[in-house]
Amino acid sequence: MSVLKSFIAGEWIGEQQAKALPSAINGEIVAHTHGDTLDFKKAAEYGRKVGGKTLLAMDFQERALALKAMALYLQEHKKELYALSMHTGSSKADNGIDIDGGFGTLFSYASMGRRELPSGNVVHEGPVTPLGKNNHFAGTHIMVPRGGVALHIDAYNFPVWGMLEKFAPTFLAGMPSIVKPATSTCYVTELAVRLMHESGALPEGSLQLIIGSTGDLFEHLEEQDVVTFTGSAKTARMLRNHPNIINRSIPFNAEADSLNSAVLAPDVTPEHEEFDLFVREVGREMVAKAGQKCTAIRRVMVPQDQVQAVCDKLKKRLSKITTGDPSVEGVRMGALASIDQLEDVKANIQELLKTSELVFGGEGNFKPTGEGTEKGAFIEPHLLVCRNPENGCGAHDIEAFGPVATIIPYNTLDEAVELVAKGRGSLVTTVTTRDPVTIAKLAPALAAYHGRLHLLDAEAAKESTGHGSPLPMLKHGGPGRAGGGEELGGIRAVYHYLQRTAIQGSPTMLAAVTGEYVRGAKVIENDIHPFRYHFEDLQINQSLLTHRRTVTEADLVNFGCLSGDHFYMHFDEIAAKNSQFGKRIAHGYFVLSAAAGLFVDPGEGPVLANYGLDTLRFIEPVAPGDTIRARLTCKRKIDQGRTSPDGHPQGVVVWDVQVTNQEDELVASYDILTLVAKKPE
Ligand code: NDP
C-alpha cells in the first residue's frame, strides 16, 4: 500500500508507513501517512527564502498566467482525481463541487488577476490625496506581497477545493504556501499537489505539502507569515491562541463551524412555486456531500402554520434519496469521510434529540447500497423538528456535520431573525420570499450575522448557483461562531496576503513608487507625440500639452445636431439663464470629443484601440467663448501577455487626461484605456 509523501524544501519525503487511511465506502485501506520526521523550521525558511524569491521574480500578471496553466493541467488529469476521491465518500456531484469547483477557483483568480492587478508587484490603492495647498506633498496607499509564508490548514471535506481556494489568492499575491490537508482525506490533496508540480507552472518553493501533523511549525512562524484555517471551532480557538501567533501578531484567518439557516417567509405558501424551491434547496443541502459542507443548512426557520407542509414535502423528497457506494447507478448520496465522523454525527444527533423530535431517518432499517458498504461510513438523512424552541433548541449550538437539519417554527419575522441570530454568526442563510418589501427589511437585519445571504425566489431560481456554493467572486466566511474570517470575495482575497502601507511624499516620488503617474508629478515631454511610441518604449509620466481651442456657439449647434442632444442647457437661452450656470453651456460629451480632437495623433501608429474611459468627471462648465486645452499623460502600463486577433503582441496603456480652461481650471478629468502594440520582433 502506498505511503503518502510530504513535499518539503523541494523534496518528496515519506518512506515509513504510519497511519492507515481507510476508504469511507468499504473500509479498505487507500493509503498510509508517513512516519518520517519533517524539519518544519527548514520548511518555513525555505518557503520564505526560495519560494518568496521565485514568486517575486514574476509579477501579478505572470502569476495569473501560471495559475491558468496549473488549472488547465489539473483539468487534463481530472479523471485520476475523481477516481481517488471516490474513497472519501464523495458522489460524482460532490466531486464536481470539490474538484471542478477547485479548478474553477484557479481559473477565476487567473482571470481576475489579469483584469484587476497591475504589472509589477506593487498595487496602488488610490486615490492620491493632496496634503499641502500647492500639491507638493500628497499621500496614497500601496500594497506589496508580505515577505513570509502562508500556512493553510484545511478540513477533510474538500481536499481539492479547500486547498486551491486558499492557494490561488496567495500565489497571485506572490506569497509561498505550505498546505496541510486534514489527514483522513489527504491522499486526494497529495495527488492534486503532485499534479500541480508536474504542470511545470509552479515556481520552486511556492507550494509545500505536509502530510500528517504540523509538528513544531507554529514555533517557527514569524511576523510576515499568515495562517489560514478551516475546521472545528475548537481547533481554531486553540491554534489562534498559540503564544507565537499572539506574540508576533501573525494574522490568523479562521473558517469554523457554522449553523447556517434557511428562512421561509410567511408570504410563501404551498401553492407558490417558491415553496417547492425552498424545500428543494433544503433537501439538496442536506444531501450534497452527505451534509459535510461548512455552508450546509442546519436550521430551517418556518412559519408555525407551515411546519407540517414543509415536513411532508421534505420527507417525500428525502425518501427518494438512495445512499451508498456512489459508483452504483442511482446512488445520490455517498458516505461521511470516516467512521470517526460517523460516530461523531450519531452522537450529535442524540444531543439534538434532547430538544427536538425525529421526523425522518433513524428508523433502524437503513442499509446502504453497494458491495462492502457495511464497513463504510454511511448514514441516511435525518430531519428533526424542534416544536417548542422557546424552551431551548440544541440546533442553535450543536453542529451535526452530516445530512442532518432541524425545522424550527416561528411566529413573526422579528422572531425569525432572533432565531437565526442564535447561531452566533453563520456563513450563509437562504431567505425565500416573493415580496421585495419583506426582503428589504429582512436582508439588512440578517446581514449583521452572516458572510453571505442567498435570496431565493422563482426568478433567481432559474440561474441560482445555490445556497451552499461559495463563489470566487463573493465573500466566503462569516462572523462569530463561523470563525470571523474572510476568504474569496474577488481580488480582495489577494489583499489578505499583501501589506497595505500609506506613502507620503511629493507627487514625483509617489509616481516612482506606485509605478503610476500621479497628478503634480514631473512629466516627460519631448517632440515626439506619445501615441508614436510602442508599448515597451512608452514611459510612465510621458506627456503632451495640446494647443488651445475656443468653444463657439456653432460648436454647440453642430454637436447638438450631430448627436441629437438638444437639452435646454445647450439650446434654450431663457432656461439656461434661469439655471445654476446662468448661461448656455457646451455638452460635456462635446468637451470630451473636442479634447480627443486636441490630443489625438491621427496617423497610423502603435495605438490600436480605445476601449473605454474610467473616472470621468465634468468639473466646471464650458461655455461659448471659453478656451480649452488638454494634457494627456501616460498613467499606467499593464502587460497582460495579450495578442491581437491577428497575433500581434500588445499591452494596455491607461492615459490620464485633464482638460482645462483659460483660467487653468480643470473642466474635465478622466482616464482613457487603450491597447498599444509592442515592437515588431
Ligand atoms: P479539526 O478542527 O480537528 O481539523 C481541521 C484541520 O486542522 C485538519 O487539517 C486537522 O489535521 C488540523 N488540526 C487539528 N489539530 C491541529 C493542531 N493541533 N495543529 C495543527 N493542525 C491541526 O476538524 P475535523 O476535521 O476533525 O472536524 C471536526 C468538526 O469540525 C466536524 O465534525 C465539523 O463539525 C467541523 N468542521 C467544520 C468545517 C467548516 O468548514 N466549517 C469543515 C470541517 C469540519 P488532522 O486531520 O491531521 O487532525
Residues whose N, C-alpha, C, O or C-beta is under 5 A from the ligand:
A	BS01	NDP	I153 D154 A155 Y156 K180 P181 A182 T183 S184 G212 T214 T230 G231 S232 T235 E255 A256 D257 S258 C294 E399 F401
